[in-house]
């Protein structure tokens, strides 16, 4: 399989420029407010009871927006329901939909059936029909095509800038499509590994979306 991957080295050099570290920031922004604004519900005094895996608060039908210091919209997060579990200090979000806007106005969208964040937002899991899409935009006067990552599971490690999945993954950039049984992406090292049965379809330069 390593030889097969080497055959795609030119493509990876091109694609890693567009693989979204913005994904990390996107999910972090989407869960940061939940991690940092957990209500304090501990009762004063009294004996401590053993922790049970029961939520201590709910949010239903919520929508939150964040803005930069200049008042420009940075991100929007919508969810059908969110639950915080104090025993594990995790937050679960049903049907999350997260949008992030960069300084140039480019939009990245993340959706899934469910998202789970740890207490400080340093690890986020997108579970079930996970899709991350960076919409087509112009950067430095150059057009960049739509980039989409699909999987049943995506696990982002924010502090380490790593993205992992042990489930089948599809990456689509314009009309170029790659599939693998799993991925390991390290943004700090600029290394992308596609594991298992890897296959790809490349469109010639100059083709639509290339």
C-alpha atoms as an extended CHARMM CRD file, in Angstrom:
* protein
*
       210  EXT
         1         1  UNK       CA              0.0000000000        0.0000000000        0.0000000000  PROA      1               0.0000000000
         2         2  UNK       CA              2.9520000000        2.3320000000        0.6670000000  PROA      2               0.0000000000
         3         3  UNK       CA              3.9410000000        2.1210000000       -2.9810000000  PROA      3               0.0000000000
         4         4  UNK       CA              0.4240000000        2.9620000000       -3.9990000000  PROA      4               0.0000000000
         5         5  UNK       CA              0.4580000000        5.9850000000       -1.7190000000  PROA      5               0.0000000000
         6         6  UNK       CA              3.7510000000        7.1520000000       -3.1660000000  PROA      6               0.0000000000
         7         7  UNK       CA              2.0140000000        7.1870000000       -6.5000000000  PROA      7               0.0000000000
         8         8  UNK       CA             -0.2740000000        9.8670000000       -5.0700000000  PROA      8               0.0000000000
         9         9  UNK       CA              2.5600000000       11.9610000000       -3.5670000000  PROA      9               0.0000000000
        10        10  UNK       CA              2.0970000000       14.7940000000       -6.0360000000  PROA      10              0.0000000000
        11        11  UNK       CA             -1.5740000000       14.8800000000       -5.2210000000  PROA      11              0.0000000000
        12        12  UNK       CA             -0.9810000000       14.8970000000       -1.4680000000  PROA      12              0.0000000000
        13        13  UNK       CA              1.4910000000       17.7670000000       -1.8180000000  PROA      13              0.0000000000
        14        14  UNK       CA             -1.3010000000       19.6930000000       -3.4810000000  PROA      14              0.0000000000
        15        15  UNK       CA             -4.1190000000       18.5210000000       -1.2250000000  PROA      15              0.0000000000
        16        16  UNK       CA             -2.3880000000       19.0130000000        2.1290000000  PROA      16              0.0000000000
        17        17  UNK       CA             -2.2920000000       22.7250000000        1.3620000000  PROA      17              0.0000000000
        18        18  UNK       CA             -6.0710000000       22.6340000000        1.5590000000  PROA      18              0.0000000000
        19        19  UNK       CA             -6.7410000000       19.9820000000        4.1740000000  PROA      19              0.0000000000
        20        20  UNK       CA             -8.5250000000       21.9700000000        6.7880000000  PROA      20              0.0000000000
        21        21  UNK       CA             -6.7350000000       22.9000000000        9.9420000000  PROA      21              0.0000000000
        22        22  UNK       CA             -9.8060000000       25.1180000000        9.8300000000  PROA      22              0.0000000000
        23        23  UNK       CA            -11.6630000000       21.9420000000       10.7820000000  PROA      23              0.0000000000
        24        24  UNK       CA             -9.8990000000       22.0090000000       14.1270000000  PROA      24              0.0000000000
        25        25  UNK       CA            -10.7640000000       25.6310000000       14.7400000000  PROA      25              0.0000000000
        26        26  UNK       CA            -14.2660000000       25.1000000000       13.4470000000  PROA      26              0.0000000000
        27        27  UNK       CA            -15.1750000000       22.3760000000       15.9160000000  PROA      27              0.0000000000
        28        28  UNK       CA            -13.2620000000       24.0680000000       18.7220000000  PROA      28              0.0000000000
        29        29  UNK       CA            -15.2110000000       27.2910000000       18.2080000000  PROA      29              0.0000000000
        30        30  UNK       CA            -18.4080000000       25.3260000000       18.0680000000  PROA      30              0.0000000000
        31        31  UNK       CA            -17.8460000000       23.6350000000       21.4330000000  PROA      31              0.0000000000
        32        32  UNK       CA            -15.7190000000       26.2130000000       23.2510000000  PROA      32              0.0000000000
        33        33  UNK       CA            -18.6590000000       28.1430000000       24.6080000000  PROA      33              0.0000000000
        34        34  UNK       CA            -20.1890000000       24.9320000000       25.9520000000  PROA      34              0.0000000000
        35        35  UNK       CA            -16.9520000000       23.9050000000       27.6450000000  PROA      35              0.0000000000
        36        36  UNK       CA            -16.3140000000       27.3470000000       29.1580000000  PROA      36              0.0000000000
        37        37  UNK       CA            -19.8560000000       28.2740000000       30.1420000000  PROA      37              0.0000000000
        38        38  UNK       CA            -20.9740000000       25.1710000000       31.9570000000  PROA      38              0.0000000000
        39        39  UNK       CA            -23.2500000000       26.2220000000       34.7970000000  PROA      39              0.0000000000
        40        40  UNK       CA            -21.9970000000       25.4850000000       38.2910000000  PROA      40              0.0000000000
        41        41  UNK       CA            -24.6680000000       23.3300000000       39.9210000000  PROA      41              0.0000000000
        42        42  UNK       CA            -22.7680000000       21.9600000000       42.8940000000  PROA      42              0.0000000000
        43        43  UNK       CA            -24.6970000000       22.3010000000       46.1640000000  PROA      43              0.0000000000
        44        44  UNK       CA            -22.9690000000       24.0690000000       49.0290000000  PROA      44              0.0000000000
        45        45  UNK       CA            -22.1770000000       21.7000000000       51.8790000000  PROA      45              0.0000000000
        46        46  UNK       CA            -23.6440000000       18.2350000000       52.3820000000  PROA      46              0.0000000000
        47        47  UNK       CA            -22.0720000000       14.8580000000       51.6920000000  PROA      47              0.0000000000
        48        48  UNK       CA            -20.8730000000       14.0990000000       48.1880000000  PROA      48              0.0000000000
        49        49  UNK       CA            -22.8230000000       11.4600000000       46.2980000000  PROA      49              0.0000000000
        50        50  UNK       CA            -21.1730000000        9.0240000000       43.8930000000  PROA      50              0.0000000000
        51        51  UNK       CA            -21.1490000000       10.4350000000       40.3810000000  PROA      51              0.0000000000
        52        52  UNK       CA            -23.7080000000        8.9700000000       38.0170000000  PROA      52              0.0000000000
        53        53  UNK       CA            -23.7110000000        9.2640000000       34.2560000000  PROA      53              0.0000000000
        54        54  UNK       CA            -26.6680000000       11.6090000000       34.2000000000  PROA      54              0.0000000000
        55        55  UNK       CA            -26.7470000000       15.0610000000       32.5620000000  PROA      55              0.0000000000
        56        56  UNK       CA            -26.7970000000       18.0340000000       34.9020000000  PROA      56              0.0000000000
        57        57  UNK       CA            -28.2300000000       20.4200000000       32.3170000000  PROA      57              0.0000000000
        58        58  UNK       CA            -29.8100000000       20.4910000000       28.8540000000  PROA      58              0.0000000000
        59        59  UNK       CA            -29.9570000000       22.9770000000       26.0080000000  PROA      59              0.0000000000
        60        60  UNK       CA            -32.6760000000       22.5020000000       23.4140000000  PROA      60              0.0000000000
        61        61  UNK       CA            -33.1020000000       24.1280000000       20.0280000000  PROA      61              0.0000000000
        62        62  UNK       CA            -30.1210000000       26.3920000000       20.6550000000  PROA      62              0.0000000000
        63        63  UNK       CA            -28.2190000000       28.7430000000       18.3460000000  PROA      63              0.0000000000
        64        64  UNK       CA            -25.0290000000       30.6010000000       19.2690000000  PROA      64              0.0000000000
        65        65  UNK       CA            -22.9450000000       33.0860000000       17.2850000000  PROA      65              0.0000000000
        66        66  UNK       CA            -19.4090000000       34.3240000000       17.9750000000  PROA      66              0.0000000000
        67        67  UNK       CA            -17.8360000000       37.5380000000       16.6530000000  PROA      67              0.0000000000
        68        68  UNK       CA            -14.2820000000       38.7980000000       16.3090000000  PROA      68              0.0000000000
        69        69  UNK       CA            -13.1110000000       42.0460000000       17.9780000000  PROA      69              0.0000000000
        70        70  UNK       CA            -14.2200000000       44.0080000000       14.8970000000  PROA      70              0.0000000000
        71        71  UNK       CA            -17.7290000000       42.6470000000       15.1450000000  PROA      71              0.0000000000
        72        72  UNK       CA            -17.4500000000       40.3130000000       12.1640000000  PROA      72              0.0000000000
        73        73  UNK       CA            -19.2600000000       36.9940000000       12.4180000000  PROA      73              0.0000000000
        74        74  UNK       CA            -16.7890000000       34.1680000000       13.1130000000  PROA      74              0.0000000000
        75        75  UNK       CA            -18.9560000000       31.1450000000       13.7530000000  PROA      75              0.0000000000
        76        76  UNK       CA            -22.4800000000       29.8880000000       14.2330000000  PROA      76              0.0000000000
        77        77  UNK       CA            -23.5040000000       26.6900000000       15.9740000000  PROA      77              0.0000000000
        78        78  UNK       CA            -26.9430000000       25.1430000000       15.9390000000  PROA      78              0.0000000000
        79        79  UNK       CA            -28.0840000000       22.0160000000       17.7210000000  PROA      79              0.0000000000
        80        80  UNK       CA            -31.2770000000       20.1560000000       18.4650000000  PROA      80              0.0000000000
        81        81  UNK       CA            -30.1300000000       19.3440000000       21.9930000000  PROA      81              0.0000000000
        82        82  UNK       CA            -26.9670000000       19.4690000000       24.1300000000  PROA      82              0.0000000000
        83        83  UNK       CA            -26.3170000000       17.5810000000       27.3650000000  PROA      83              0.0000000000
        84        84  UNK       CA            -23.4810000000       17.9910000000       29.8520000000  PROA      84              0.0000000000
        85        85  UNK       CA            -22.3720000000       14.9660000000       31.8970000000  PROA      85              0.0000000000
        86        86  UNK       CA            -20.4940000000       15.9890000000       35.0730000000  PROA      86              0.0000000000
        87        87  UNK       CA            -19.0570000000       12.5110000000       35.8180000000  PROA      87              0.0000000000
        88        88  UNK       CA            -17.0580000000       12.5140000000       32.5660000000  PROA      88              0.0000000000
        89        89  UNK       CA            -17.0930000000       16.2950000000       31.9900000000  PROA      89              0.0000000000
        90        90  UNK       CA            -18.2630000000       15.7710000000       28.4260000000  PROA      90              0.0000000000
        91        91  UNK       CA            -20.8820000000       17.5380000000       26.3390000000  PROA      91              0.0000000000
        92        92  UNK       CA            -22.9800000000       15.7430000000       23.7470000000  PROA      92              0.0000000000
        93        93  UNK       CA            -24.7420000000       17.6500000000       20.9700000000  PROA      93              0.0000000000
        94        94  UNK       CA            -27.4850000000       16.1690000000       18.8050000000  PROA      94              0.0000000000
        95        95  UNK       CA            -27.6360000000       17.1950000000       15.1390000000  PROA      95              0.0000000000
        96        96  UNK       CA            -24.8930000000       19.8360000000       15.3530000000  PROA      96              0.0000000000
        97        97  UNK       CA            -24.4560000000       22.2360000000       12.4560000000  PROA      97              0.0000000000
        98        98  UNK       CA            -21.4330000000       24.5160000000       12.6800000000  PROA      98              0.0000000000
        99        99  UNK       CA            -20.4510000000       27.2910000000       10.2830000000  PROA      99              0.0000000000
       100       100  UNK       CA            -17.1560000000       29.2000000000       10.4150000000  PROA      100             0.0000000000
       101       101  UNK       CA            -16.1420000000       32.2720000000        8.4280000000  PROA      101             0.0000000000
       102       102  UNK       CA            -12.4850000000       33.1980000000        7.9850000000  PROA      102             0.0000000000
       103       103  UNK       CA            -11.1210000000       36.7200000000        7.4940000000  PROA      103             0.0000000000
       104       104  UNK       CA            -11.6350000000       36.4430000000        3.7250000000  PROA      104             0.0000000000
       105       105  UNK       CA            -15.2400000000       35.3520000000        4.1610000000  PROA      105             0.0000000000
       106       106  UNK       CA            -14.6500000000       31.7250000000        3.1660000000  PROA      106             0.0000000000
       107       107  UNK       CA            -17.1500000000       29.3720000000        4.7750000000  PROA      107             0.0000000000
       108       108  UNK       CA            -16.5380000000       25.9540000000        6.3510000000  PROA      108             0.0000000000
       109       109  UNK       CA            -19.4900000000       23.8400000000        7.5060000000  PROA      109             0.0000000000
       110       110  UNK       CA            -19.4910000000       20.7800000000        9.7670000000  PROA      110             0.0000000000
       111       111  UNK       CA            -22.4900000000       18.5300000000       10.3980000000  PROA      111             0.0000000000
       112       112  UNK       CA            -23.0780000000       15.1440000000       12.0280000000  PROA      112             0.0000000000
       113       113  UNK       CA            -25.7690000000       13.2210000000       13.8110000000  PROA      113             0.0000000000
       114       114  UNK       CA            -23.9330000000       13.7440000000       17.0960000000  PROA      114             0.0000000000
       115       115  UNK       CA            -20.8580000000       15.4960000000       18.5080000000  PROA      115             0.0000000000
       116       116  UNK       CA            -19.0180000000       14.7960000000       21.7770000000  PROA      116             0.0000000000
       117       117  UNK       CA            -16.5750000000       17.2680000000       23.3320000000  PROA      117             0.0000000000
       118       118  UNK       CA            -14.4160000000       16.7790000000       26.4000000000  PROA      118             0.0000000000
       119       119  UNK       CA            -14.3870000000       19.3460000000       29.1940000000  PROA      119             0.0000000000
       120       120  UNK       CA            -11.8570000000       21.8110000000       27.7810000000  PROA      120             0.0000000000
       121       121  UNK       CA            -12.7650000000       21.3440000000       24.1130000000  PROA      121             0.0000000000
       122       122  UNK       CA             -9.3540000000       19.8320000000       23.2980000000  PROA      122             0.0000000000
       123       123  UNK       CA            -10.9460000000       16.6770000000       21.8230000000  PROA      123             0.0000000000
       124       124  UNK       CA            -14.0930000000       16.6030000000       19.7170000000  PROA      124             0.0000000000
       125       125  UNK       CA            -15.7090000000       13.6100000000       18.0250000000  PROA      125             0.0000000000
       126       126  UNK       CA            -18.1570000000       13.9000000000       15.1390000000  PROA      126             0.0000000000
       127       127  UNK       CA            -20.2690000000       10.7330000000       14.9690000000  PROA      127             0.0000000000
       128       128  UNK       CA            -22.6570000000        9.5460000000       12.2770000000  PROA      128             0.0000000000
       129       129  UNK       CA            -22.8240000000       11.0560000000        8.7900000000  PROA      129             0.0000000000
       130       130  UNK       CA            -19.9880000000       13.4420000000        9.6440000000  PROA      130             0.0000000000
       131       131  UNK       CA            -19.3840000000       15.9250000000        6.8380000000  PROA      131             0.0000000000
       132       132  UNK       CA            -16.9420000000       18.8390000000        6.8060000000  PROA      132             0.0000000000
       133       133  UNK       CA            -17.1110000000       21.1190000000        3.7800000000  PROA      133             0.0000000000
       134       134  UNK       CA            -14.9500000000       24.1030000000        2.9360000000  PROA      134             0.0000000000
       135       135  UNK       CA            -16.8440000000       25.9570000000        0.2670000000  PROA      135             0.0000000000
       136       136  UNK       CA            -15.1630000000       27.1600000000       -2.9240000000  PROA      136             0.0000000000
       137       137  UNK       CA            -13.5100000000       30.5640000000       -2.4950000000  PROA      137             0.0000000000
       138       138  UNK       CA            -10.7990000000       32.8530000000       -3.8110000000  PROA      138             0.0000000000
       139       139  UNK       CA             -7.6020000000       33.0800000000       -1.7660000000  PROA      139             0.0000000000
       140       140  UNK       CA             -4.9340000000       35.5570000000       -2.8290000000  PROA      140             0.0000000000
       141       141  UNK       CA             -6.7480000000       36.0140000000       -6.1170000000  PROA      141             0.0000000000
       142       142  UNK       CA             -6.6430000000       32.2630000000       -6.8050000000  PROA      142             0.0000000000
       143       143  UNK       CA             -9.7920000000       30.1500000000       -6.8310000000  PROA      143             0.0000000000
       144       144  UNK       CA             -9.8310000000       27.1240000000       -4.5410000000  PROA      144             0.0000000000
       145       145  UNK       CA            -12.4280000000       24.4260000000       -5.2060000000  PROA      145             0.0000000000
       146       146  UNK       CA            -14.8010000000       22.9530000000       -2.6650000000  PROA      146             0.0000000000
       147       147  UNK       CA            -13.1390000000       20.5200000000       -0.2470000000  PROA      147             0.0000000000
       148       148  UNK       CA            -15.3030000000       17.9080000000        1.4770000000  PROA      148             0.0000000000
       149       149  UNK       CA            -14.4710000000       15.2020000000        4.0190000000  PROA      149             0.0000000000
       150       150  UNK       CA            -17.0570000000       12.5080000000        4.7980000000  PROA      150             0.0000000000
       151       151  UNK       CA            -16.9760000000        9.6850000000        7.3240000000  PROA      151             0.0000000000
       152       152  UNK       CA            -19.0790000000        8.0010000000        9.9700000000  PROA      152             0.0000000000
       153       153  UNK       CA            -16.5020000000        9.1650000000       12.5220000000  PROA      153             0.0000000000
       154       154  UNK       CA            -13.9990000000       12.0170000000       12.7590000000  PROA      154             0.0000000000
       155       155  UNK       CA            -11.9030000000       12.6160000000       15.8960000000  PROA      155             0.0000000000
       156       156  UNK       CA            -10.1430000000       15.9790000000       16.2140000000  PROA      156             0.0000000000
       157       157  UNK       CA             -7.3370000000       16.6590000000       18.7280000000  PROA      157             0.0000000000
       158       158  UNK       CA             -7.2520000000       20.4500000000       18.9420000000  PROA      158             0.0000000000
       159       159  UNK       CA             -4.0550000000       21.1010000000       20.8900000000  PROA      159             0.0000000000
       160       160  UNK       CA             -2.0380000000       18.6450000000       18.8040000000  PROA      160             0.0000000000
       161       161  UNK       CA             -3.7210000000       19.6910000000       15.5380000000  PROA      161             0.0000000000
       162       162  UNK       CA             -4.4360000000       16.0900000000       14.5810000000  PROA      162             0.0000000000
       163       163  UNK       CA             -7.4310000000       14.4930000000       12.8950000000  PROA      163             0.0000000000
       164       164  UNK       CA             -8.0880000000       10.7580000000       12.9820000000  PROA      164             0.0000000000
       165       165  UNK       CA            -10.6600000000        8.2700000000       11.7740000000  PROA      165             0.0000000000
       166       166  UNK       CA            -10.7650000000        4.4680000000       11.7990000000  PROA      166             0.0000000000
       167       167  UNK       CA            -13.8630000000        4.4890000000        9.5920000000  PROA      167             0.0000000000
       168       168  UNK       CA            -14.1120000000        4.6880000000        5.8230000000  PROA      168             0.0000000000
       169       169  UNK       CA            -13.3030000000        8.2280000000        4.6920000000  PROA      169             0.0000000000
       170       170  UNK       CA            -14.0060000000       10.0510000000        1.4410000000  PROA      170             0.0000000000
       171       171  UNK       CA            -12.1100000000       13.2160000000        0.5150000000  PROA      171             0.0000000000
       172       172  UNK       CA            -13.3490000000       15.2510000000       -2.4100000000  PROA      172             0.0000000000
       173       173  UNK       CA            -11.5410000000       18.3200000000       -3.7590000000  PROA      173             0.0000000000
       174       174  UNK       CA            -13.3220000000       19.7130000000       -6.7530000000  PROA      174             0.0000000000
       175       175  UNK       CA            -13.7180000000       16.6200000000       -8.9300000000  PROA      175             0.0000000000
       176       176  UNK       CA            -10.7540000000       14.7460000000       -7.4110000000  PROA      176             0.0000000000
       177       177  UNK       CA            -11.9660000000       11.9910000000       -5.0900000000  PROA      177             0.0000000000
       178       178  UNK       CA            -10.0140000000        9.7740000000       -2.6470000000  PROA      178             0.0000000000
       179       179  UNK       CA            -11.2660000000        7.0070000000       -0.3970000000  PROA      179             0.0000000000
       180       180  UNK       CA             -9.5480000000        5.0520000000        2.3790000000  PROA      180             0.0000000000
       181       181  UNK       CA            -10.3540000000        2.7960000000        5.3230000000  PROA      181             0.0000000000
       182       182  UNK       CA             -9.0290000000        5.4430000000        7.7230000000  PROA      182             0.0000000000
       183       183  UNK       CA             -6.8930000000        8.5620000000        7.9820000000  PROA      183             0.0000000000
       184       184  UNK       CA             -4.3100000000       10.1380000000       10.2550000000  PROA      184             0.0000000000
       185       185  UNK       CA             -3.6830000000       13.8250000000        9.6130000000  PROA      185             0.0000000000
       186       186  UNK       CA             -1.0130000000       15.7460000000       11.5440000000  PROA      186             0.0000000000
       187       187  UNK       CA             -1.1610000000       19.4210000000       10.6710000000  PROA      187             0.0000000000
       188       188  UNK       CA              1.9920000000       20.3340000000       12.6330000000  PROA      188             0.0000000000
       189       189  UNK       CA              4.0480000000       17.7940000000       10.7100000000  PROA      189             0.0000000000
       190       190  UNK       CA              2.0490000000       18.3350000000        7.4880000000  PROA      190             0.0000000000
       191       191  UNK       CA              1.6100000000       14.5710000000        7.1450000000  PROA      191             0.0000000000
       192       192  UNK       CA             -1.4690000000       12.7890000000        5.8310000000  PROA      192             0.0000000000
       193       193  UNK       CA             -1.7430000000        9.0090000000        5.9680000000  PROA      193             0.0000000000
       194       194  UNK       CA             -4.5770000000        7.1310000000        4.2960000000  PROA      194             0.0000000000
       195       195  UNK       CA             -4.8790000000        3.5660000000        5.5240000000  PROA      195             0.0000000000
       196       196  UNK       CA             -6.2260000000        0.2620000000        4.2720000000  PROA      196             0.0000000000
       197       197  UNK       CA             -7.8710000000        0.0690000000        0.8740000000  PROA      197             0.0000000000
       198       198  UNK       CA             -6.9440000000        3.3950000000       -0.7380000000  PROA      198             0.0000000000
       199       199  UNK       CA             -8.1670000000        4.5040000000       -4.1230000000  PROA      199             0.0000000000
       200       200  UNK       CA             -8.4710000000        7.7980000000       -5.9260000000  PROA      200             0.0000000000
       201       201  UNK       CA             -9.7410000000        9.4540000000       -9.0690000000  PROA      201             0.0000000000
       202       202  UNK       CA             -7.8760000000       12.4850000000      -10.4300000000  PROA      202             0.0000000000
       203       203  UNK       CA             -9.1830000000       14.8910000000      -13.0150000000  PROA      203             0.0000000000
       204       204  UNK       CA             -6.6920000000       16.4910000000      -15.4460000000  PROA      204             0.0000000000
       205       205  UNK       CA             -5.5710000000       20.0180000000      -14.6590000000  PROA      205             0.0000000000
       206       206  UNK       CA             -7.9340000000       22.4880000000      -16.2010000000  PROA      206             0.0000000000
       207       207  UNK       CA            -10.9730000000       20.2960000000      -15.5970000000  PROA      207             0.0000000000
       208       208  UNK       CA            -13.8400000000       21.8730000000      -13.7130000000  PROA      208             0.0000000000
       209       209  UNK       CA            -13.0910000000       22.1660000000      -10.0190000000  PROA      209             0.0000000000
       210       210  UNK       CA             -9.3850000000       21.2170000000      -10.4430000000  PROA      210             0.0000000000
